[in-house]
Amino acid sequence: MLDFSPTSPTNSFRAKRFRLFRDLVDAVVKAKPAGEICRIVDVGGTVDYWEVFGSELPWDRLSVTVTNRVAIASSSERINTQVVDARDMSEFEDSSFDIVHSNSVIEHVGGWREMMAMAAEVGRLAPAYFVQTPYVWFPIEPHARTPFLQFLPEPLRYRLFLMRRNGYYPKARDVSHAMLLMQDARLLDRTQMRALFPDAELRVERAFGLIKSLIAIRHP
């Protein structure tokens, strides 16, 4: 589960990243006729994320649809939820939204074919998008919270999952469980991110002077 506490490092990075996203939202809202709603879809998101970081958004001009593979509840009038697979969002027509937002999701959808499918869906759903993913060359694997884990060969990696808990991942029950945990996230480099989102501006997020995350932003 994500840590949304005010002093969490995850919170600090996400808060800074959300300010960058807010600039995109402000630009889209400003370009719309008075009274017209800016429609945002969050691919693979949570309601908590918007409630924590979205306090300064112009909610009187926004409608947010949070999609996920599992059903989630929302008590907000402006935040709707829907069960959707990021690789196939055919529930929505082309340009159903003004902005697509996705935070640390594309690395979880599968291999390259599945990543291409999600990227195509993101580009189809809205003229603008904001897609973030962890950077493969950052020394700490962000999900397992283990230094250099992503660079180890598979026979060593799955054994680490068998031995102990790793970050957000529990200790594996058996080899099959360990393999599933190990293959849950496939981190990307800049060249891969540009290939997935060729019409986007690629921004970097740094920690301790090193690139921590990649953000693909397509402006409308």
Rosetta silent file (secondary structure, phi, psi, omega in degrees, C-alpha in Angstrom):
SEQUENCE: MLDFSPTSPTNSFRAKRFRLFRDLVDAVVKAKPAGEICRIVDVGGTVDYWEVFGSELPWDRLSVTVTNRVAIASSSERINTQVVDARDMSEFEDSSFDIVHSNSVIEHVGGWREMMAMAAEVGRLAPAYFVQTPYVWFPIEPHARTPFLQFLPEPLRYRLFLMRRNGYYPKARDVSHAMLLMQDARLLDRTQMRALFPDAELRVERAFGLIKSLIAIRHP
SCORE:     score description
SCORE:     0.000 S_00000001
   1 L     0.000  143.118 -179.883    0.000    0.000    0.000 S_00000001
   2 L   -71.478  147.396  179.874    1.213    3.498   -0.780 S_00000001
   3 L   -98.566  111.984 -178.599    2.338    5.710    2.090 S_00000001
   4 L  -102.726   12.247 -178.531    0.507    9.046    1.979 S_00000001
   5 L   -64.414  148.119 -174.648    1.752   10.360    5.343 S_00000001
   6 L   -57.896  -29.816 -176.997    2.964   13.990    5.192 S_00000001
   7 L   -95.729    1.674 -178.583    6.562   13.089    6.078 S_00000001
   8 L   -69.096  136.718  174.606    6.850   10.132    3.715 S_00000001
   9 H   -58.689  -36.619  176.937    9.530   10.417    0.980 S_00000001
  10 H   -59.812  -42.833  179.307    6.973    8.954   -1.406 S_00000001
  11 H   -62.064  -44.796 -177.656    4.600   11.766   -0.482 S_00000001
  12 H   -60.182  -47.077  179.583    7.279   14.419   -1.028 S_00000001
  13 H   -66.547  -41.542 -179.140    8.157   13.235   -4.526 S_00000001
  14 H   -67.163  -36.390  178.385    4.530   12.749   -5.491 S_00000001
  15 H   -64.106  -43.796  178.011    3.578   16.182   -4.207 S_00000001
  16 H   -64.305  -41.116  178.966    6.290   17.824   -6.316 S_00000001
  17 H   -65.226  -37.273 -178.265    5.269   15.735   -9.327 S_00000001
  18 H   -68.315  -30.372  176.088    1.625   16.669   -8.850 S_00000001
  19 H   -63.859  -36.381  175.437    2.512   20.353   -9.009 S_00000001
  20 H   -65.487  -41.426  176.909    3.926   19.699  -12.470 S_00000001
  21 H   -64.574  -37.366 -179.192    0.717   17.908  -13.414 S_00000001
  22 H   -61.442  -33.468  176.711   -1.320   20.800  -12.035 S_00000001
  23 H   -61.001  -39.986  177.693    0.389   23.117  -14.544 S_00000001
  24 H   -65.905  -43.763  178.123   -0.939   20.910  -17.333 S_00000001
  25 H   -60.176  -45.943 -178.901   -4.436   20.925  -15.815 S_00000001
  26 H   -60.132  -40.074 -179.920   -4.393   24.714  -15.463 S_00000001
  27 H   -65.184  -41.283 -179.554   -3.402   25.120  -19.107 S_00000001
  28 H   -68.402  -45.075  179.604   -6.211   22.845  -20.308 S_00000001
  29 H   -61.451  -42.427 -178.700   -8.817   24.491  -18.061 S_00000001
  30 H   -62.497  -33.797 -178.002   -7.729   27.959  -19.177 S_00000001
  31 H   -79.371  -12.384 -177.877   -8.160   27.002  -22.835 S_00000001
  32 L   -85.025  151.081  174.695  -11.701   25.728  -22.293 S_00000001
  33 L   -60.146  151.403 -178.688  -14.796   27.940  -22.612 S_00000001
  34 L   -55.161  131.842  178.054  -16.110   29.302  -19.322 S_00000001
  35 L    87.864   -9.674 -179.555  -18.123   26.719  -17.421 S_00000001
  36 L   -84.781  139.259 -174.992  -16.878   23.745  -19.454 S_00000001
  37 L   -84.856  139.533  170.927  -15.500   20.816  -17.446 S_00000001
  38 E   -89.462  120.549 -176.137  -11.989   19.396  -17.884 S_00000001
  39 E   -97.054  121.403 -179.051  -12.296   15.607  -17.968 S_00000001
  40 E  -117.052  136.721  171.011   -9.400   13.642  -16.468 S_00000001
  41 E  -117.562  128.473  177.612   -8.930    9.877  -16.429 S_00000001
  42 E  -101.267  111.164 -176.608   -6.436    8.378  -13.997 S_00000001
  43 E   -86.065  115.548  179.432   -5.251    5.035  -15.371 S_00000001
  44 L    75.096   29.383 -174.385   -4.472    2.612  -12.559 S_00000001
  45 L   -99.508 -168.940  177.533   -4.981    5.196   -9.855 S_00000001
  46 L  -136.511  154.905  176.699   -6.617    5.511   -6.460 S_00000001
  47 H   -68.260  -38.791 -179.867   -9.140    7.922   -4.985 S_00000001
  48 H   -54.616  -40.317 -178.615   -6.819    8.591   -2.014 S_00000001
  49 H   -56.490  -45.035 -178.319   -4.191    9.992   -4.372 S_00000001
  50 H   -73.291  -34.667  179.283   -6.540   12.714   -5.617 S_00000001
  51 H   -69.062  -33.643 -178.538   -7.877   13.488   -2.171 S_00000001
  52 H   -80.716  -47.493 -171.543   -4.350   13.922   -0.772 S_00000001
  53 H   -98.888  -13.713 -173.427   -2.592   15.729   -3.608 S_00000001
  54 L   -95.242   18.090 -173.524   -5.426   17.401   -5.486 S_00000001
  55 L   -62.619  -27.733 -176.667   -6.488   19.940   -2.873 S_00000001
  56 L   -97.726    5.912  177.629   -5.372   22.914   -4.983 S_00000001
  57 L   -74.100  153.513  177.954   -6.979   21.791   -8.239 S_00000001
  58 L   -79.761   77.931 -171.033   -9.925   23.816   -9.611 S_00000001
  59 H   -63.416  -21.054  176.378  -12.494   21.160   -8.706 S_00000001
  60 H   -70.344  -11.952  179.493  -15.401   23.301   -9.885 S_00000001
  61 H  -116.624   11.537 -173.186  -14.005   22.813  -13.409 S_00000001
  62 E  -123.256  151.150  166.748  -12.938   19.152  -13.137 S_00000001
  63 E  -136.552  124.224 -176.629  -14.319   15.655  -13.437 S_00000001
  64 E  -115.269  129.611  172.822  -11.957   12.771  -12.578 S_00000001
  65 E  -110.645  116.676  179.655  -12.487    9.126  -13.492 S_00000001
  66 E   -97.783  120.759  179.272  -10.198    6.771  -11.578 S_00000001
  67 E  -109.433  149.594  178.246   -9.723    3.406  -13.272 S_00000001
  68 E  -158.987  167.452  178.838   -8.165    0.292  -11.816 S_00000001
  69 L   -76.427  -16.940  179.220   -8.206   -3.465  -12.291 S_00000001
  70 L  -119.985  155.184 -179.637  -10.139   -3.828   -9.045 S_00000001
  71 L   -71.194  133.586  175.840  -13.271   -2.054   -7.877 S_00000001
  72 L  -131.290  151.889 -175.408  -12.635    0.943   -5.624 S_00000001
  73 L   -98.687  153.284  175.295  -15.119    3.216   -3.900 S_00000001
  74 L  -139.811  134.770  176.449  -15.428    6.995   -4.063 S_00000001
  75 L  -103.118    3.206 -177.478  -17.473    9.322   -1.886 S_00000001
  76 L   -91.322  140.664  177.784  -16.612   12.388   -3.968 S_00000001
  77 L   -70.507  -25.449 -176.564  -19.060   13.900   -6.441 S_00000001
  78 L   -96.599   -6.514 -179.085  -16.193   14.823   -8.747 S_00000001
  79 E  -117.359  111.674  175.210  -14.330   11.482   -8.619 S_00000001
  80 E   -99.310  157.047  177.996  -15.870    8.516  -10.398 S_00000001
  81 E  -128.278  151.292 -179.519  -14.380    5.024  -10.404 S_00000001
  82 E  -154.875  141.344  176.507  -14.463    2.242  -12.964 S_00000001
  83 E   -81.837  117.948 -175.107  -12.896   -1.200  -13.367 S_00000001
  84 L  -146.060  144.058  172.753  -10.723   -1.021  -16.504 S_00000001
  85 E   -91.931  123.241 -175.628   -7.693   -2.849  -17.914 S_00000001
  86 L   -60.488  -23.139 -178.356   -5.032   -0.287  -18.868 S_00000001
  87 L   -82.410  -16.977 -179.873   -4.070   -2.354  -21.910 S_00000001
  88 E  -149.688   96.516 -178.141   -7.579   -2.266  -23.371 S_00000001
  89 L  -108.132   44.973 -177.519   -9.785    0.648  -22.422 S_00000001
  90 L   -66.864   -7.600  172.269  -12.334    0.098  -25.161 S_00000001
  91 L   -60.585  -24.834 -177.269  -15.029    1.055  -22.643 S_00000001
  92 L  -108.630  139.876  175.925  -14.098    4.611  -23.596 S_00000001
  93 L   -77.868  165.652  176.903  -14.366    6.179  -27.034 S_00000001
  94 L   -56.062  140.621  177.253  -11.534    8.118  -28.650 S_00000001
  95 L    53.822   39.144  176.594  -10.913   11.511  -27.004 S_00000001
  96 L   -71.944  -17.741 -176.059  -13.357   10.747  -24.185 S_00000001
  97 L  -130.721  169.834  175.601  -11.188   12.868  -21.877 S_00000001
  98 L   -94.655  -32.281 -179.047   -9.066   16.004  -21.942 S_00000001
  99 E  -140.828  136.051  168.691   -6.140   14.600  -19.940 S_00000001
 100 E  -102.990  131.539  176.562   -4.883   11.094  -19.155 S_00000001
 101 E  -118.807  136.981  176.011   -2.949   10.757  -15.905 S_00000001
 102 E  -150.848  126.656 -174.122   -0.986    7.659  -14.932 S_00000001
 103 E  -122.161  111.739  176.300    1.422    7.303  -12.049 S_00000001
 104 L    54.880   52.402 -179.553    3.735    4.264  -11.727 S_00000001
 105 L  -122.175  -42.855 -170.342    1.486    1.923  -13.702 S_00000001
 106 H   -61.396  -26.384  178.807    2.987    1.153  -17.113 S_00000001
 107 H   -72.164  -10.080 -176.921    5.844   -0.845  -15.577 S_00000001
 108 H  -103.845   -3.600 -170.744    3.248   -3.260  -14.126 S_00000001
 109 L   -83.550   -9.806 -179.846    1.156   -4.125  -17.193 S_00000001
 110 L   133.300 -150.040 -179.990    3.422   -6.873  -18.555 S_00000001
 111 L   -81.586 -166.631 -175.118    6.039   -7.098  -21.281 S_00000001
 112 H   -61.599  -39.513  179.145    6.772   -4.733  -24.136 S_00000001
 113 H   -59.648  -42.059  179.588    3.679   -5.731  -26.120 S_00000001
 114 H   -70.220  -36.174  176.713    1.449   -4.885  -23.153 S_00000001
 115 H   -64.447  -41.278  177.481    3.276   -1.615  -22.567 S_00000001
 116 H   -62.664  -38.089  179.328    2.743   -0.616  -26.195 S_00000001
 117 H   -64.199  -44.187  178.632   -0.942   -1.432  -25.836 S_00000001
 118 H   -64.576  -43.832 -179.208   -1.299    0.794  -22.773 S_00000001
 119 H   -60.328  -40.419  178.507    0.666    3.630  -24.406 S_00000001
 120 H   -64.755  -39.106  178.684   -1.588    3.469  -27.471 S_00000001
 121 H   -66.655  -40.569  177.620   -4.684    3.618  -25.279 S_00000001
 122 H   -59.191  -46.397 -179.999   -3.295    6.604  -23.368 S_00000001
 123 H   -67.407  -26.002 -178.013   -2.709    8.479  -26.619 S_00000001
 124 H   -78.867  -32.655 -168.840   -6.157    7.562  -27.903 S_00000001
 125 H   -79.385  -22.820 -175.553   -8.186    8.701  -24.914 S_00000001
 126 L  -157.044  154.108  176.215   -7.144   12.358  -24.692 S_00000001
 127 L   -71.577  -20.508  179.400   -5.149   15.056  -26.495 S_00000001
 128 E  -124.514  146.869  175.621   -3.003   15.572  -23.375 S_00000001
 129 E  -150.038  161.325 -178.772   -1.407   13.067  -21.031 S_00000001
 130 E  -140.879  104.574 -174.245    0.930   12.812  -18.049 S_00000001
 131 E  -123.855  120.824 -179.460    2.557    9.385  -17.592 S_00000001
 132 E  -112.638  146.518  174.443    5.185    8.693  -14.927 S_00000001
 133 E  -150.979  148.051  176.505    7.290    5.583  -14.371 S_00000001
 134 E   -63.611  150.940 -177.811   10.362    4.778  -12.226 S_00000001
 135 E   -91.279  130.904 -173.026   13.738    4.933  -13.986 S_00000001
 136 L   -63.614  -30.095 -174.424   15.542    1.628  -14.384 S_00000001
 137 L   -89.490    2.100  171.926   19.024    3.043  -13.678 S_00000001
 138 L   -68.539  136.129 -169.827   18.151    4.535  -10.297 S_00000001
 139 L   -65.659  -22.888 -179.186   20.140    2.391   -7.830 S_00000001
 140 E  -105.962  122.172  176.038   17.210    1.448   -5.568 S_00000001
 141 E   -66.226  120.658 -167.282   14.397   -0.629   -7.046 S_00000001
 142 L   -72.473  -24.629 -178.578   11.383    1.444   -5.936 S_00000001
 143 L   -84.724  -44.602  179.444    8.850   -1.341   -5.403 S_00000001
 144 L   -85.040  -12.011 -179.321   11.086   -3.817   -3.597 S_00000001
 145 L    53.678   39.867 -176.921   13.050   -0.983   -1.917 S_00000001
 146 E  -125.197  125.975 -179.368   16.196   -3.043   -2.520 S_00000001
 147 E   -60.118  131.392  171.326   19.450   -1.595   -3.931 S_00000001
 148 L    61.558   15.484 -178.058   20.398   -2.825   -7.416 S_00000001
 149 H   -59.167  -40.457 -175.476   17.752   -5.562   -7.403 S_00000001
 150 H   -66.602  -14.146 -178.396   16.722   -4.872  -11.004 S_00000001
 151 H   -96.237   -7.264 -179.037   20.270   -5.574  -12.219 S_00000001
 152 L   -79.408  149.808  174.586   20.568   -9.040  -10.667 S_00000001
 153 L   -65.520  153.186 -176.069   19.988  -12.185  -12.762 S_00000001
 154 H   -54.076  -41.964 -179.470   16.605  -13.851  -12.300 S_00000001
 155 H   -59.151  -29.886  176.122   17.937  -16.881  -10.350 S_00000001
 156 H   -80.843  -40.109 -177.021   19.221  -14.512   -7.670 S_00000001
 157 H   -62.964  -47.964 -175.929   16.229  -12.191   -7.711 S_00000001
 158 H   -67.494  -27.634  177.198   13.536  -14.808   -7.174 S_00000001
 159 H   -69.158  -32.565  175.513   15.582  -16.318   -4.336 S_00000001
 160 H   -63.347  -37.752  178.074   15.595  -12.944   -2.580 S_00000001
 161 H   -69.911  -29.071  175.835   11.799  -12.963   -2.696 S_00000001
 162 H   -72.877  -28.791 -173.869   11.813  -16.454   -1.209 S_00000001
 163 H   -80.603  -36.380 -171.005   14.115  -15.362    1.606 S_00000001
 164 L  -160.953  171.258  171.343   12.378  -12.232    2.900 S_00000001
 165 L   -70.554  142.855  178.178    9.920   -9.420    2.407 S_00000001
 166 E  -129.449  102.250  178.032   11.100   -6.830   -0.123 S_00000001
 167 L    59.666 -122.279  179.324    9.545   -3.375    0.155 S_00000001
 168 L   -76.406  -12.102 -175.912    5.879   -3.560   -0.846 S_00000001
 169 E   -92.446  134.189  176.994    6.235   -7.252   -1.709 S_00000001
 170 L   -75.043  168.333  173.089    5.638   -9.939    0.958 S_00000001
 171 L   -64.070  131.726 -175.548    7.918  -12.904    1.441 S_00000001
 172 L   -68.089  143.434  179.772    7.097  -15.381   -1.325 S_00000001
 173 L   -75.569  -36.099 -177.440    5.206  -18.546   -0.429 S_00000001
 174 L  -158.992 -175.841 -176.418    6.951  -20.677   -3.054 S_00000001
 175 H   -62.284  -43.269 -179.498    8.914  -20.444   -6.304 S_00000001
 176 H   -61.360  -43.394  177.554    5.864  -19.638   -8.431 S_00000001
 177 H   -63.491  -41.203  179.209    4.855  -16.834   -6.087 S_00000001
 178 H   -62.122  -41.015  179.136    8.438  -15.529   -6.062 S_00000001
 179 H   -65.139  -40.490  178.477    8.519  -15.455   -9.875 S_00000001
 180 H   -64.794  -42.163  177.798    5.244  -13.534  -10.026 S_00000001
 181 H   -64.209  -44.470 -178.270    6.487  -10.985   -7.514 S_00000001
 182 H   -61.893  -37.352 -176.762    9.810  -10.631   -9.321 S_00000001
 183 L   -92.613    8.839 -178.689    8.115  -10.054  -12.684 S_00000001
 184 L   -63.642  -36.668 -177.574    5.509   -7.658  -11.322 S_00000001
 185 L  -126.112  134.255  175.878    7.464   -4.575  -12.452 S_00000001
 186 L  -121.863  105.651 -173.649    9.600   -4.047  -15.555 S_00000001
 187 L   -77.701  153.429 -173.449   11.446   -0.751  -15.286 S_00000001
 188 E  -116.399  155.215  171.093   12.153    1.441  -18.314 S_00000001
 189 L  -104.494 -178.691 -175.138   14.970    3.662  -19.548 S_00000001
 190 H   -66.652  -38.940 -179.635   14.660    6.938  -21.447 S_00000001
 191 H   -63.082  -41.359  178.348   14.968    5.400  -24.908 S_00000001
 192 H   -66.173  -41.266 -179.775   12.146    2.953  -24.176 S_00000001
 193 H   -64.556  -39.365  177.323    9.933    5.693  -22.733 S_00000001
 194 H   -65.799  -35.470  178.846   10.474    7.842  -25.843 S_00000001
 195 H   -67.163  -36.835  179.414    9.576    4.870  -28.033 S_00000001
 196 H   -73.203  -35.485 -176.109    6.324    4.338  -26.130 S_00000001
 197 L  -128.456   68.465 -172.451    5.391    8.043  -26.121 S_00000001
 198 L   -67.379  -20.665 -178.338    7.094    9.569  -29.192 S_00000001
 199 L   -99.522   17.453 -177.721    4.897   12.679  -29.286 S_00000001
 200 L  -109.724  157.068  167.090    5.531   13.630  -25.647 S_00000001
 201 E   -81.564  131.658 -179.045    7.998   15.836  -23.851 S_00000001
 202 E  -101.270  115.696  178.002   10.155   13.632  -21.631 S_00000001
 203 E  -106.736  155.743  177.904   10.872   15.114  -18.193 S_00000001
 204 E  -118.972  149.215  176.048   13.022   13.609  -15.451 S_00000001
 205 E  -114.945  129.925 -173.718   12.533   13.570  -11.693 S_00000001
 206 E  -112.416  151.116  171.650   15.695   13.515   -9.597 S_00000001
 207 E  -140.005  128.103 -178.761   16.624   12.314   -6.123 S_00000001
 208 L    56.666   32.306  179.047   20.086   12.862   -4.653 S_00000001
 209 L    82.326   -5.147 -178.566   21.169   14.216   -8.040 S_00000001
 210 E  -105.813  150.450  176.835   20.213   10.988   -9.841 S_00000001
 211 E   -69.673  123.758 -177.601   17.300   10.420  -12.174 S_00000001
 212 E  -103.056  -40.082 -176.506   14.590    8.669  -10.178 S_00000001
 213 E  -140.906  159.165  174.205   11.577    8.773  -12.509 S_00000001
 214 E  -114.610  141.126  179.586   10.627    9.541  -16.095 S_00000001
 215 E  -131.394  119.421  175.662    7.552   11.599  -17.007 S_00000001
 216 E   -96.683  120.991 -178.074    6.068   11.722  -20.502 S_00000001
 217 E  -122.838  120.082  171.926    3.921   14.827  -20.996 S_00000001
 218 E  -105.955  121.340  178.761    1.898   15.553  -24.113 S_00000001
 219 L   -87.800  144.877 -178.109    0.532   19.070  -24.181 S_00000001
 220 L   -70.721    0.000    0.000   -2.747   19.689  -26.011 S_00000001
